[in-house]
Amino acid sequence: MHRHDRRRLSRIIHAAQGAAPADLCLRGCRIVNVFTGEIEAGDLAVAEGVFLGWGRSTEAREELDARGLYVAPGFLDAHIHLESTMLSPRQFCAASLPHGTTAVVADPHEIANVLGMDGVRYLLAATEGLPLEVFFMLPSCVPASHLERSGAELSGADLATVLDHPRVVGLGEMMNFPGVLGARPEILDKLVLFQDHPIDGHAPLLGGLGLSAYIAAGIGSDHECTSAAEAREKLAQGMALMLRHGSQSKDLTALAPAVTDHSWPWCMLATDDLHPHELCSQGHMDRAVNAAMAAGIAPARALALASITTARHFGLRRRGAIAPGYRADFSVSPTLHPWKPVMVFKDGRLVAQDGALVAPLALPPCPPLAPVMHLPELRMGDLAIPAQGTVVRAIGVLEGSLLTADLEVEARVENGCAVADPSRDLVKLAVYNRYGAGTAPALGFAQGLGLQRGAMGTTVAHDSHNLLVAGVDDASMLAVAQSLRDAGGGMAVAQSPHEVDVLPLPLAGLMSDAPAAEVAQTMERLTAAAHGLGCTLAQPFMALSFLALPVIPALKLTDMGLVETALFQTVPLFPGT
């Protein structure tokens, strides 16, 4: 132990006994005790960035009159993809910290699919020195499966190069559960490498012996449950449950009955994917906490699911609670339910107040990142689908869910080609590989988007993040693809081939370093434009972004073609061909 560490610890010990002044004391506050579920009343003291204790008057260099105010531990998001906020890490920090979030556990597999380990190292560097702590679960599935082509492939040896980083805590969501159950060597290499670390799961609808084998492989959590019955089966076999409340997937209410007096220590709150306009308008982990309370989970327990249970699951010592020696990360709210942070402290220092960062708080600059948009020549003819029958498979889009239906619908044929039919809500899809594969786009159809004219597209297309376009006419689809290529990635809506609005996301085609409010405003404008084209979904771009993810049932479209996830293989667009 260094001399400085001894001096610091000595001061903490003396201040905790009242023999030396604290740095800060909140007078008369009401403290949420996540260990007992009770509300403690008293003076809360802080020194050297940690809590000293509460319950009696303490001399302090700075005092805060907190009479009637509630204090809860800083929130930890158990599973989030920073890239899905479309914000650079420093802009995400500026937007989420005022909502009481003081740490997140991030899985960087979005940027890893684009840039490989260079993308992972970029996020490690870009999160250094932020007042929001960012811990990482290294991406386990890049690409997510053999049924899509991304910008990189990561092996266990690649991941081992950053395993000793102090903010790397484990292995991220193991989406390739067929690979686990099949004991594929490249999957086993990663599971063995991380056998002494937390390993996140991703196993929608998996049960029975398959679930047992998946858990036996060392996978300890799941955030893909969509029913209480599924959650109970996984909890009963020792899995930790992440109750998800993000932009596209809002499973928390359905899962709340699985949170009981016995199971709650193994339950956590997570957002997974969160769009910037919801972050700015509705909040981050405070939003999830309030949703948990609204679903019937007691306030103190809901706050515990956003703090201590996550900290303990990931081995983040001395975080997630208000207790002696714990990191003094906390937020202050005038009410217990709902939780409305009016002040946020990190390491005992005020970092946000009344919804914004405090003025003196400076965030480090965003590191540079090379553009990644290697598309071949875009041609109208590549969007044509020669008819090979009278029936086509179509992806059935479901509101508020990552799951899709596997539909067979009558084809509309014009001039020998299958085309979109807005009268039946049948739109065309195209997925371009943006990593230099030099191939024509994979084509398909979707039902449930609601588009009546024009087109929309995105390079945020999980998980390989190829360029995905949906539209009613080929000219508008081509205009969207060209606009996104020229912008270095992003999201776009075409009212017509000559009227395209774009949200540029030049950081890997996933993120912007513009302020969250600016990105959110543009996102809201594009969402309104998509609704103006007839789209009936609340979150058009979030729903669109998952239509290319071949590890979520039932039918998806990747740059390699139409994928039936139950078979884990490509299938023809025209059945029987």
LINZIPE-V537367 format. One record per pair of residues at least 12 apart in sequence whose C-alpha atoms are under 7 Angstrom apart, sorted by the first residue. I is the first residue (numbers start at 1). J is the second residue. D is the distance in Angstrom with one decimal. If there is no record, write none. Layout:
I:J:D ; I:J:D
//
This chain:
8:48:6.9 ; 12:47:6.3 ; 12:48:6.8 ; 16:52:4.9 ; 16:53:6.8 ; 18:58:6.4 ; 21:59:5.0 ; 21:60:4.8 ; 21:61:6.6 ; 22:45:6.2 ; 22:46:5.8 ; 22:47:5.0 ; 22:59:6.2 ; 22:60:4.4 ; 22:61:6.4 ; 23:46:5.8 ; 23:47:4.7 ; 23:60:5.4 ; 23:61:5.1 ; 23:62:6.1 ; 24:45:5.8 ; 24:46:5.1 ; 24:47:6.6 ; 24:60:5.4 ; 24:61:6.2 ; 24:62:4.8 ; 24:63:5.7 ; 25:43:6.4 ; 25:44:5.4 ; 25:45:4.4 ; 25:46:6.3 ; 25:60:5.8 ; 25:62:6.5 ; 25:63:4.9 ; 25:64:6.2 ; 26:43:5.5 ; 26:44:5.0 ; 26:45:6.5 ; 26:63:6.0 ; 26:64:4.8 ; 26:65:6.1 ; 26:66:5.6 ; 27:42:6.8 ; 27:43:4.5 ; 27:44:6.7 ; 27:64:6.0 ; 27:65:5.1 ; 27:66:5.2 ; 27:67:6.4 ; 28:41:6.6 ; 28:42:5.0 ; 28:43:5.2 ; 28:65:7.0 ; 28:66:5.5 ; 28:67:4.5 ; 28:68:7.0 ; 29:41:6.0 ; 29:42:5.7 ; 29:43:6.2 ; 29:66:4.9 ; 29:67:5.2 ; 29:68:5.9 ; 29:69:5.3 ; 29:70:6.0 ; 29:71:6.9 ; 30:42:6.7 ; 30:68:6.6 ; 30:69:6.0 ; 30:70:4.6 ; 30:71:6.1 ; 31:70:5.8 ; 31:71:4.8 ; 31:72:6.3 ; 32:71:6.1 ; 32:72:5.2 ; 32:300:6.3 ; 33:322:6.7 ; 34:300:6.4 ; 34:301:6.9 ; 34:304:5.2 ; 34:308:7.0 ; 34:321:6.3 ; 37:300:5.3 ; 37:301:6.4 ; 41:55:6.7 ; 42:54:5.7 ; 42:55:4.2 ; 42:56:6.3 ; 43:55:5.4 ; 43:56:5.9 ; 43:57:6.1 ; 45:58:6.9 ; 46:328:6.8 ; 46:348:6.3 ; 49:327:6.1 ; 49:328:5.5 ; 49:347:4.2 ; 49:348:4.8 ; 50:325:5.4 ; 50:326:5.4 ; 50:327:4.5 ; 50:328:4.5 ; 50:347:6.4 ; 50:348:6.6 ; 51:322:6.7 ; 51:323:6.0 ; 51:324:5.0 ; 51:325:5.5 ; 51:326:5.7 ; 51:327:6.4 ; 51:328:5.3 ; 52:324:4.7 ; 52:325:6.3 ; 53:323:6.1 ; 53:324:5.1 ; 68:334:7.0 ; 69:332:6.5 ; 69:333:5.8 ; 69:334:4.8 ; 70:332:5.6 ; 70:333:5.2 ; 70:334:6.1 ; 70:335:6.5 ; 70:336:6.5 ; 71:330:6.7 ; 71:331:5.8 ; 71:332:4.6 ; 71:333:6.5 ; 72:330:5.5 ; 72:331:5.7 ; 72:332:6.7 ; 73:307:6.4 ; 73:320:5.6 ; 73:321:5.1 ; 73:322:5.8 ; 73:329:6.0 ; 73:330:4.3 ; 73:331:6.5 ; 74:100:5.8 ; 74:101:5.8 ; 74:102:5.2 ; 74:307:6.6 ; 74:320:6.4 ; 74:329:4.8 ; 74:330:4.1 ; 74:331:6.0 ; 75:100:5.8 ; 75:101:4.4 ; 75:102:5.7 ; 75:103:6.6 ; 75:285:6.4 ; 75:306:5.3 ; 75:307:5.1 ; 76:101:6.0 ; 76:102:6.3 ; 76:103:4.8 ; 76:104:5.1 ; 76:306:5.6 ; 76:307:5.3 ; 76:310:6.6 ; 77:103:6.7 ; 77:104:4.6 ; 77:105:6.0 ; 77:269:6.5 ; 77:270:5.1 ; 77:271:6.8 ; 77:285:6.7 ; 77:306:6.7 ; 78:104:6.4 ; 78:105:5.3 ; 78:268:6.5 ; 78:269:6.2 ; 78:270:4.9 ; 78:310:5.8 ; 79:105:5.4 ; 79:106:5.8 ; 79:270:5.2 ; 79:271:6.4 ; 79:272:5.3 ; 80:105:6.4 ; 80:106:4.9 ; 80:107:6.3 ; 80:270:6.8 ; 80:271:5.8 ; 80:272:4.0 ; 80:273:6.1 ; 81:106:5.5 ; 81:107:5.4 ; 81:108:6.1 ; 81:272:5.9 ; 81:273:6.0 ; 82:106:6.5 ; 83:110:6.5 ; 83:111:7.0 ; 83:510:5.9 ; 83:511:6.0 ; 84:273:5.4 ; 84:274:6.1 ; 84:275:6.5 ; 85:273:6.9 ; 85:274:5.3 ; 85:275:4.8 ; 85:276:5.3 ; 86:276:6.8 ; 86:510:5.8 ; 86:511:4.1 ; 86:512:6.0 ; 87:511:4.9 ; 87:512:5.1 ; 87:513:6.0 ; 87:516:6.6 ; 88:511:5.8 ; 88:512:5.7 ; 88:513:5.0 ; 89:126:6.3 ; 89:127:6.0 ; 90:363:6.4 ; 90:366:6.9 ; 91:513:6.5 ; 91:515:5.8 ; 91:516:6.1 ; 93:132:5.9 ; 94:357:6.4 ; 95:280:6.7 ; 95:516:6.4 ; 96:284:6.0 ; 97:132:6.6 ; 97:352:6.7 ; 98:344:6.3 ; 98:352:5.0 ; 98:353:6.6 ; 98:355:5.0 ; 98:356:5.5 ; 98:357:6.4 ; 99:283:6.0 ; 99:284:6.1 ; 99:285:6.9 ; 99:286:5.9 ; 99:341:5.9 ; 99:355:6.9 ; 100:286:6.6 ; 100:330:7.0 ; 100:331:5.3 ; 100:341:6.1 ; 100:344:5.7 ; 101:285:6.2 ; 102:132:5.0 ; 102:133:6.3 ; 102:329:6.6 ; 102:346:6.7 ; 103:132:5.5 ; 103:133:4.5 ; 103:134:5.7 ; 104:133:6.5 ; 104:134:5.2 ; 104:135:6.2 ; 105:134:6.1 ; 105:135:4.8 ; 105:136:5.5 ; 105:137:6.9 ; 106:134:6.7 ; 106:135:6.0 ; 106:136:4.9 ; 106:137:6.1 ; 107:136:5.8 ; 107:137:5.0 ; 107:138:6.1 ; 107:139:6.1 ; 107:172:5.7 ; 108:120:6.2 ; 108:138:6.7 ; 108:139:6.2 ; 109:139:4.7 ; 109:142:6.9 ; 110:463:6.1 ; 111:508:6.7 ; 112:142:6.9 ; 113:142:5.6 ; 113:143:6.1 ; 113:150:5.5 ; 113:151:5.5 ; 113:152:5.6 ; 113:463:6.9 ; 113:464:5.3 ; 114:150:6.3 ; 114:151:4.5 ; 114:152:6.4 ; 114:464:6.8 ; 114:465:7.0 ; 114:508:6.6 ; 115:151:5.9 ; 115:152:6.2 ; 116:151:6.9 ; 116:152:4.9 ; 116:153:6.7 ; 116:154:6.6 ; 126:366:6.1 ; 126:367:6.2 ; 129:364:6.9 ; 130:363:6.4 ; 131:346:6.9 ; 135:167:4.8 ; 135:168:5.9 ; 135:169:6.7 ; 136:167:6.1 ; 136:168:4.7 ; 136:169:5.9 ; 137:168:6.1 ; 137:169:5.8 ; 137:170:4.7 ; 137:171:4.7 ; 137:172:4.4 ; 138:159:6.9 ; 138:170:6.3 ; 138:171:4.8 ; 138:172:5.1 ; 139:171:6.3 ; 139:172:4.9 ; 140:171:6.2 ; 140:172:5.5 ; 140:173:6.4 ; 140:174:5.7 ; 141:174:6.5 ; 141:175:6.6 ; 141:176:6.8 ; 142:154:5.5 ; 143:464:6.4 ; 144:175:6.6 ; 144:176:6.6 ; 144:463:6.4 ; 145:176:6.5 ; 147:560:6.4 ; 147:569:6.9 ; 148:464:7.0 ; 148:558:5.6 ; 148:559:5.9 ; 148:560:5.7 ; 149:464:6.6 ; 149:559:6.8 ; 150:435:6.9 ; 150:464:4.6 ; 151:435:5.6 ; 155:186:7.0 ; 156:189:5.8 ; 156:190:4.9 ; 169:197:6.7 ; 169:198:7.0 ; 169:314:6.8 ; 170:194:6.5 ; 170:197:5.0 ; 170:198:4.9 ; 170:199:5.8 ; 171:194:6.4 ; 171:198:6.5 ; 171:199:4.7 ; 171:200:6.3 ; 172:199:6.1 ; 172:200:5.1 ; 173:200:4.4 ; 173:201:4.6 ; 173:202:5.4 ; 174:200:6.3 ; 174:201:5.0 ; 174:202:5.5 ; 175:201:6.9 ; 175:202:4.9 ; 175:203:6.7 ; 175:551:6.5 ; 176:551:6.9 ; 177:203:6.5 ; 180:214:6.6 ; 181:210:6.9 ; 181:213:6.7 ; 181:214:6.5 ; 195:218:6.5 ; 198:220:6.7 ; 198:314:6.4 ; 199:218:6.9 ; 199:219:5.0 ; 199:220:5.7 ; 200:219:5.9 ; 200:220:5.9 ; 200:221:5.0 ; 200:222:6.4 ; 201:219:5.7 ; 201:220:6.5 ; 201:221:5.1 ; 201:222:4.6 ; 202:222:5.5 ; 202:223:6.4 ; 202:224:6.0 ; 203:222:6.7 ; 203:224:6.2 ; 204:224:5.1 ; 204:225:6.0 ; 220:239:5.1 ; 220:240:6.1 ; 221:239:5.0 ; 221:240:4.4 ; 221:241:5.8 ; 222:240:6.5 ; 222:241:5.6 ; 222:242:6.0 ; 223:241:6.4 ; 223:242:4.6 ; 223:243:6.3 ; 223:244:6.3 ; 226:251:5.6 ; 226:254:6.8 ; 226:255:6.9 ; 227:254:5.7 ; 227:255:5.7 ; 228:254:6.1 ; 228:255:4.6 ; 228:257:6.3 ; 228:258:5.5 ; 231:255:6.7 ; 231:258:6.4 ; 232:258:5.9 ; 240:266:4.8 ; 240:267:5.8 ; 241:266:6.3 ; 241:267:4.7 ; 241:268:6.2 ; 242:267:5.8 ; 242:268:4.7 ; 242:269:5.5 ; 242:270:6.0 ; 243:255:6.7 ; 243:268:6.0 ; 243:269:4.9 ; 243:270:6.0 ; 244:269:6.1 ; 244:270:4.9 ; 244:271:5.3 ; 244:272:6.8 ; 245:270:6.3 ; 245:271:4.9 ; 245:288:5.9 ; 246:271:4.3 ; 246:272:6.0 ; 246:273:5.4 ; 246:274:5.2 ; 247:273:6.2 ; 247:274:5.0 ; 247:275:6.1 ; 248:400:5.4 ; 248:401:6.3 ; 248:542:6.0 ; 248:543:6.7 ; 249:400:5.8 ; 249:401:5.5 ; 249:402:6.7 ; 250:400:7.0 ; 252:292:6.8 ; 253:295:5.4 ; 256:295:6.4 ; 256:297:7.0 ; 265:309:5.7 ; 266:309:6.6 ; 267:305:6.2 ; 267:309:6.6 ; 268:305:4.6 ; 268:306:6.1 ; 268:309:6.0 ; 268:310:5.7 ; 269:288:6.9 ; 269:305:5.7 ; 269:306:5.4 ; 276:516:6.2 ; 276:519:6.8 ; 276:520:5.1 ; 277:520:4.2 ; 277:521:7.0 ; 277:523:6.8 ; 277:524:6.7 ; 280:517:6.6 ; 286:339:6.3 ; 289:302:5.6 ; 289:303:6.1 ; 289:306:6.9 ; 290:337:7.0 ; 290:338:5.6 ; 290:339:6.4 ; 299:336:6.9 ; 299:337:6.6 ; 307:320:4.3 ; 307:321:6.8 ; 308:320:4.1 ; 308:321:5.7 ; 327:347:5.8 ; 328:346:6.2 ; 328:347:4.6 ; 328:348:4.8 ; 329:345:5.4 ; 329:346:4.5 ; 329:347:5.4 ; 329:348:6.4 ; 330:344:5.9 ; 330:345:5.3 ; 330:346:6.7 ; 331:343:5.6 ; 331:344:4.3 ; 331:345:6.1 ; 332:344:6.4 ; 342:354:4.7 ; 342:355:6.8 ; 369:507:6.3 ; 371:488:6.4 ; 371:506:6.6 ; 371:507:6.8 ; 371:508:6.1 ; 372:488:6.9 ; 372:508:5.7 ; 372:509:7.0 ; 373:434:5.6 ; 373:435:6.6 ; 373:485:6.3 ; 373:488:5.8 ; 373:489:6.9 ; 374:434:5.0 ; 374:435:5.0 ; 374:436:4.9 ; 375:433:7.0 ; 375:434:4.8 ; 375:435:6.7 ; 375:436:5.8 ; 376:436:6.8 ; 376:438:5.3 ; 380:474:6.8 ; 380:475:7.0 ; 380:478:6.5 ; 382:440:6.0 ; 382:441:6.8 ; 383:474:6.4 ; 384:417:6.6 ; 385:417:5.2 ; 385:418:5.5 ; 386:416:6.0 ; 386:417:4.3 ; 386:418:6.2 ; 387:413:6.8 ; 387:416:5.7 ; 387:417:4.8 ; 387:418:5.2 ; 388:574:6.3 ; 389:574:6.1 ; 390:410:5.9 ; 390:411:5.3 ; 391:408:6.4 ; 391:409:5.5 ; 391:410:4.5 ; 391:411:5.0 ; 391:574:6.1 ; 392:408:5.6 ; 392:409:5.6 ; 392:410:6.3 ; 392:411:5.7 ; 392:573:5.7 ; 392:574:4.7 ; 392:575:6.5 ; 393:407:5.5 ; 393:408:4.5 ; 393:409:6.4 ; 393:573:5.4 ; 393:574:6.3 ; 393:575:6.9 ; 394:406:6.4 ; 394:407:5.0 ; 394:408:6.0 ; 394:409:6.8 ; 394:444:6.9 ; 394:445:4.8 ; 394:446:4.9 ; 394:447:6.4 ; 395:407:6.2 ; 395:445:6.3 ; 395:446:4.4 ; 395:447:6.1 ; 395:555:5.7 ; 395:556:6.5 ; 396:446:5.9 ; 396:447:5.1 ; 396:448:6.0 ; 397:446:6.9 ; 397:447:6.1 ; 397:448:4.8 ; 397:449:6.6 ; 398:448:6.8 ; 399:537:6.2 ; 402:546:6.5 ; 402:552:6.8 ; 403:552:6.1 ; 403:553:5.4 ; 403:554:6.5 ; 404:553:6.1 ; 404:554:5.4 ; 404:555:6.2 ; 405:554:5.6 ; 405:555:6.3 ; 406:554:5.8 ; 406:555:5.2 ; 420:472:5.4 ; 422:451:6.6 ; 422:452:5.0 ; 422:472:6.8 ; 425:447:5.5 ; 425:448:6.3 ; 425:449:7.0 ; 425:450:5.3 ; 425:451:6.7 ; 426:445:6.5 ; 426:446:5.8 ; 426:447:4.8 ; 427:445:5.6 ; 427:446:5.4 ; 427:447:6.5 ; 427:451:7.0 ; 427:470:6.5 ; 427:471:5.6 ; 427:472:5.5 ; 428:444:5.9 ; 428:445:4.5 ; 428:446:6.5 ; 428:470:5.6 ; 428:471:5.4 ; 428:472:6.3 ; 429:443:5.6 ; 429:444:5.0 ; 429:445:5.3 ; 429:446:6.8 ; 429:469:5.7 ; 429:470:4.5 ; 429:471:6.7 ; 430:442:5.6 ; 430:443:4.6 ; 430:444:6.5 ; 430:468:5.8 ; 430:469:5.2 ; 430:470:6.5 ; 431:443:6.6 ; 431:466:6.6 ; 431:467:5.6 ; 431:468:4.5 ; 431:469:6.5 ; 431:558:6.1 ; 431:559:5.1 ; 432:466:5.9 ; 432:467:5.0 ; 432:468:6.5 ; 432:559:5.8 ; 433:466:5.2 ; 433:467:6.5 ; 433:559:5.7 ; 434:466:5.4 ; 434:467:6.4 ; 441:559:6.3 ; 442:558:6.9 ; 442:559:5.1 ; 442:560:6.1 ; 442:561:5.1 ; 443:561:6.9 ; 444:557:6.9 ; 444:562:7.0 ; 444:573:6.6 ; 449:535:5.4 ; 449:536:6.2 ; 449:537:6.5 ; 450:534:5.4 ; 450:535:4.2 ; 450:536:5.2 ; 451:472:7.0 ; 451:533:5.6 ; 451:534:4.6 ; 451:535:4.7 ; 452:472:6.7 ; 452:533:5.8 ; 452:534:5.2 ; 453:472:5.3 ; 453:533:5.6 ; 454:471:5.8 ; 454:472:5.7 ; 454:473:6.4 ; 454:476:5.5 ; 454:494:5.4 ; 454:495:5.0 ; 454:496:5.4 ; 454:533:6.6 ; 455:470:5.6 ; 455:471:3.8 ; 455:472:6.2 ; 455:476:5.5 ; 455:477:5.3 ; 455:480:7.0 ; 455:493:5.9 ; 455:494:5.2 ; 456:469:5.8 ; 456:470:5.5 ; 456:471:6.3 ; 456:480:6.5 ; 456:492:5.6 ; 456:493:4.3 ; 456:494:6.1 ; 457:469:4.1 ; 457:470:6.1 ; 457:480:6.2 ; 457:491:5.7 ; 457:492:5.3 ; 457:493:6.6 ; 458:490:5.7 ; 458:491:4.3 ; 458:492:6.4 ; 459:489:5.6 ; 459:490:5.5 ; 459:491:6.6 ; 459:509:5.9 ; 459:510:6.9 ; 460:510:5.8 ; 460:545:5.7 ; 461:545:4.2 ; 461:546:6.1 ; 461:548:6.1 ; 462:545:5.8 ; 462:546:5.5 ; 462:548:6.1 ; 462:549:5.3 ; 463:549:5.9 ; 469:481:7.0 ; 475:497:5.5 ; 476:494:5.9 ; 476:496:5.5 ; 476:497:4.3 ; 479:497:5.4 ; 480:492:6.1 ; 480:493:6.7 ; 480:494:6.2 ; 480:500:6.7 ; 487:504:5.6 ; 487:506:7.0 ; 488:504:7.0 ; 488:505:6.8 ; 488:506:5.1 ; 488:509:6.0 ; 489:504:6.0 ; 489:505:5.3 ; 489:506:5.8 ; 489:509:4.0 ; 490:502:7.0 ; 490:503:5.5 ; 490:504:4.6 ; 490:505:4.4 ; 490:509:5.5 ; 490:510:6.5 ; 491:503:5.1 ; 491:504:6.7 ; 492:526:7.0 ; 493:526:6.4 ; 493:529:6.8 ; 493:530:6.5 ; 503:522:6.3 ; 503:523:6.9 ; 527:540:6.6 ; 550:563:6.3 ; 550:565:6.0 ; 551:565:6.2 ; 552:565:6.8 ; 553:565:5.4 ; 553:566:6.8 ; 554:566:6.5
//
